[in-house]
Amino acid sequence: MGEGELPGLLVDEIGGKHGILHGHVAFLKKHFYLITMKEFLEDRKRMSKKVQAIYLWWHKPVIDQELLQSLPNLKVIANSGVGMDHLDLKLVASFGVKMANAPRAVSSSTADTGMALLLASARRLVEGYHIAVSSGMEYSEADILGVEVTGATLGIIGMGSIGYKIALRAKAFEMNILYHNRTRRKEQEERAVGATYCEKIDGLLQRADFVMVVVSLTPQTHKLIGKREMELMKPTATLINISRGAVVDQEALVTALQTGVIRAAALDVTYPEPLPRDHTLLKLKNVIITPHLGIKTDKATYMITEEAVENILAALNGLPIPSEVLPS
Amino acid sequence: MEGQDLPYVLIDHIGGKHGVYEDHVEFLEKHFHLITMTEYLENKKFLSNKIRAIYMWYHRPVINEELLQSLPNLKIVASSGVGIDHLDLKLISSYGVKVSNTPFVVSTDTADLGMALMLASSRRLVEGYQIAVSPDTEYFPADWLGAEVSGATLGIVGMGTIGYKVAERAKAFEMKILYHNRNRRNKEEESAVGAIYCKKIDDLLQQSDFVLLSVNLTPQTHKLIGKRELELMKPTATLINTSRGLVVDQDALVEALQNKVIKAAALDVTYPEPLPRDHPLLKMKNVIITPHIGSATKKTRRLMMENMMESIQAGLAGLPIPNEVLL
């Protein structure tokens, strides 16, 4: 198929640090003429008219006024993953460009990450691993005991599709589930997972043994969990963050962990990612940090690309976009 | 009650790696006069007639013929945990001594750890942690991926109390569940977790993405998973062991991992524990090992201690013994 037949899809790069996965290229090329940022910048005159869609992978390429102005035929920007906090939604919309994310593909994989972190932290899996493989660590068994997961209370902050899947999993561990959300879920949905709504976040924080943060990053959720919130938590409680680093006040978290205000934290996300190498969080024994594992499986990443392609094709064909994101 | 009126109970030692916990000692000493092995050996003449029970924590003190012979008034051995493979039940019984363990209280913690190991292995959590904290890390590469747990196939070998609890948890991850057991579970139990019985272990091994071992160690399950079984597994499969190290042919496992016959392993148990410091399993990126922490939560260990105390008290009073292990 020649260049003229398939719509042009702009991507940041293929492979490399943050580029489109090699395994996805063949699928993308079935539907689009792929243009990398490098190719675009080398031949702007010819390429700029060809680009009808942009596929963001790990938030790149960066969408700014300059780029939007230089792509007269851009119809849609498809985001991999569900978070849209890196995009200026109003700016994009002002150019008449539609936006979509990939909520369906991410929910199970991210829920699994949340549960993996909860279990690893509760049972001190990383510390245990180091003891098991170290060349000669003296330890006292009483000092490496963990806390129970079965029967404990889980507080889910943000009960969207990911939060709900976490509740489904936690229920099988006989956990008592509390949740806090902008809007309350239907009674049927609550009953299916045995979840109790906490209109005020304080009630959830005071009762939970595990606090799982699963919100979108918005101006309202920025530093949602700060000194005040951590002091409301039990000293035996664990904070798990799988949303965005900026939802938690990181400095306050360091203090809380060092002074025993909370027991432990497990963070799949930080601000920035990665953290500076001398950051205190990297050194605390009661912290597990993972490199934004959220959707990092072969299956989930492929499903994200499939979902993005579905959204792009719908937009290009003037059809309703399955996962359209409108500027609030 | 004065110290001398309390029954004398032998323990191995207090504190350190596998000794009885200090806070447990405080509680136990309200009911028993605890004697450590060191104290016993220093004063055998006086103490051997006094000791009526042994409180076995983490498989110590070792019960052998010599010890049994020197404790004429020994009535009961209470062993922590559910496994009893470290006890010569026939020998102990021949001295008229009863045995108890702590089977049920460990089940949920062990099932939880099985799930923790499966998730950690599949999503490469330990490797990920190392990347996240390494002084050399400059960025998180996009093409560094793990494998999905949700929707995958889990094969449970040994569907006792612990195995069944694993199935209940795995079901919530929309996993397809296969199981192999000496006896088939009833229809209600199977359908409650959506588990499919595999009469032949081969069928389970060939179809599973995760193989989780949850059996007792017996002569029949010794080296249950060997070269043949590992070769039947998918090359993309992970072996998880929360039962006993000897259920797996460890040398065959090392070879299978080195030759990519299977993808990864996550082991809470090995043989011996701990492994020698130069053992190949300790260096493999695709192996997670934890130091036998299946039941290692504060609450469960406390419950274990209380159960053992109750068993000893019943044994000494000539009453039916809770959690008695019969031959």
Boltz contact constraints between the chains, C-beta under 6 A:
constraints:
  - contact:
      token1: [A, 17]
      token2: [B, 139]
      max_distance: 6.0
  - contact:
      token1: [A, 17]
      token2: [B, 141]
      max_distance: 6.0
  - contact:
      token1: [A, 18]
      token2: [B, 142]
      max_distance: 6.0
  - contact:
      token1: [A, 21]
      token2: [B, 143]
      max_distance: 6.0
  - contact:
      token1: [A, 58]
      token2: [B, 142]
      max_distance: 6.0
  - contact:
      token1: [A, 108]
      token2: [B, 150]
      max_distance: 6.0
  - contact:
      token1: [A, 112]
      token2: [B, 149]
      max_distance: 6.0
  - contact:
      token1: [A, 112]
      token2: [B, 150]
      max_distance: 6.0
  - contact:
      token1: [A, 116]
      token2: [B, 119]
      max_distance: 6.0
  - contact:
      token1: [A, 116]
      token2: [B, 123]
      max_distance: 6.0
  - contact:
      token1: [A, 116]
      token2: [B, 125]
      max_distance: 6.0
  - contact:
      token1: [A, 119]
      token2: [B, 116]
      max_distance: 6.0
  - contact:
      token1: [A, 120]
      token2: [B, 116]
      max_distance: 6.0
  - contact:
      token1: [A, 120]
      token2: [B, 120]
      max_distance: 6.0
  - contact:
      token1: [A, 120]
      token2: [B, 125]
      max_distance: 6.0
  - contact:
      token1: [A, 123]
      token2: [B, 113]
      max_distance: 6.0
  - contact:
      token1: [A, 123]
      token2: [B, 116]
      max_distance: 6.0
  - contact:
      token1: [A, 125]
      token2: [B, 116]
      max_distance: 6.0
  - contact:
      token1: [A, 125]
      token2: [B, 120]
      max_distance: 6.0
  - contact:
      token1: [A, 126]
      token2: [B, 129]
      max_distance: 6.0
  - contact:
      token1: [A, 128]
      token2: [B, 290]
      max_distance: 6.0
  - contact:
      token1: [A, 128]
      token2: [B, 291]
      max_distance: 6.0
  - contact:
      token1: [A, 128]
      token2: [B, 293]
      max_distance: 6.0
  - contact:
      token1: [A, 129]
      token2: [B, 126]
      max_distance: 6.0
  - contact:
      token1: [A, 129]
      token2: [B, 288]
      max_distance: 6.0
  - contact:
      token1: [A, 131]
      token2: [B, 291]
      max_distance: 6.0
  - contact:
      token1: [A, 132]
      token2: [B, 289]
      max_distance: 6.0
  - contact:
      token1: [A, 132]
      token2: [B, 290]
      max_distance: 6.0
  - contact:
      token1: [A, 132]
      token2: [B, 291]
      max_distance: 6.0
  - contact:
      token1: [A, 133]
      token2: [B, 282]
      max_distance: 6.0
  - contact:
      token1: [A, 135]
      token2: [B, 277]
      max_distance: 6.0
  - contact:
      token1: [A, 140]
      token2: [B, 16]
      max_distance: 6.0
  - contact:
      token1: [A, 141]
      token2: [B, 17]
      max_distance: 6.0
  - contact:
      token1: [A, 141]
      token2: [B, 18]
      max_distance: 6.0
  - contact:
      token1: [A, 142]
      token2: [B, 21]
      max_distance: 6.0
  - contact:
      token1: [A, 145]
      token2: [B, 296]
      max_distance: 6.0
  - contact:
      token1: [A, 145]
      token2: [B, 297]
      max_distance: 6.0
  - contact:
      token1: [A, 145]
      token2: [B, 298]
      max_distance: 6.0
  - contact:
      token1: [A, 146]
      token2: [B, 296]
      max_distance: 6.0
  - contact:
      token1: [A, 146]
      token2: [B, 297]
      max_distance: 6.0
  - contact:
      token1: [A, 147]
      token2: [B, 297]
      max_distance: 6.0
  - contact:
      token1: [A, 148]
      token2: [B, 297]
      max_distance: 6.0
  - contact:
      token1: [A, 148]
      token2: [B, 299]
      max_distance: 6.0
  - contact:
      token1: [A, 149]
      token2: [B, 112]
      max_distance: 6.0
  - contact:
      token1: [A, 150]
      token2: [B, 108]
      max_distance: 6.0
  - contact:
      token1: [A, 150]
      token2: [B, 112]
      max_distance: 6.0
  - contact:
      token1: [A, 168]
      token2: [B, 172]
      max_distance: 6.0
  - contact:
      token1: [A, 169]
      token2: [B, 172]
      max_distance: 6.0
  - contact:
      token1: [A, 172]
      token2: [B, 168]
      max_distance: 6.0
  - contact:
      token1: [A, 172]
      token2: [B, 169]
      max_distance: 6.0
  - contact:
      token1: [A, 172]
      token2: [B, 172]
      max_distance: 6.0
  - contact:
      token1: [A, 173]
      token2: [B, 169]
      max_distance: 6.0
  - contact:
      token1: [A, 274]
      token2: [B, 137]
      max_distance: 6.0
  - contact:
      token1: [A, 277]
      token2: [B, 135]
      max_distance: 6.0
  - contact:
      token1: [A, 282]
      token2: [B, 133]
      max_distance: 6.0
  - contact:
      token1: [A, 288]
      token2: [B, 129]
      max_distance: 6.0
  - contact:
      token1: [A, 289]
      token2: [B, 132]
      max_distance: 6.0
  - contact:
      token1: [A, 290]
      token2: [B, 128]
      max_distance: 6.0
  - contact:
      token1: [A, 290]
      token2: [B, 129]
      max_distance: 6.0
  - contact:
      token1: [A, 290]
      token2: [B, 132]
      max_distance: 6.0
  - contact:
      token1: [A, 291]
      token2: [B, 128]
      max_distance: 6.0
  - contact:
      token1: [A, 291]
      token2: [B, 131]
      max_distance: 6.0
  - contact:
      token1: [A, 291]
      token2: [B, 132]
      max_distance: 6.0
  - contact:
      token1: [A, 291]
      token2: [B, 140]
      max_distance: 6.0
  - contact:
      token1: [A, 292]
      token2: [B, 140]
      max_distance: 6.0
  - contact:
      token1: [A, 293]
      token2: [B, 123]
      max_distance: 6.0
  - contact:
      token1: [A, 293]
      token2: [B, 128]
      max_distance: 6.0
  - contact:
      token1: [A, 296]
      token2: [B, 145]
      max_distance: 6.0
  - contact:
      token1: [A, 296]
      token2: [B, 146]
      max_distance: 6.0
  - contact:
      token1: [A, 297]
      token2: [B, 145]
      max_distance: 6.0
  - contact:
      token1: [A, 297]
      token2: [B, 146]
      max_distance: 6.0
  - contact:
      token1: [A, 297]
      token2: [B, 147]
      max_distance: 6.0
  - contact:
      token1: [A, 297]
      token2: [B, 148]
      max_distance: 6.0
  - contact:
      token1: [A, 298]
      token2: [B, 145]
      max_distance: 6.0
  - contact:
      token1: [A, 299]
      token2: [B, 148]
      max_distance: 6.0
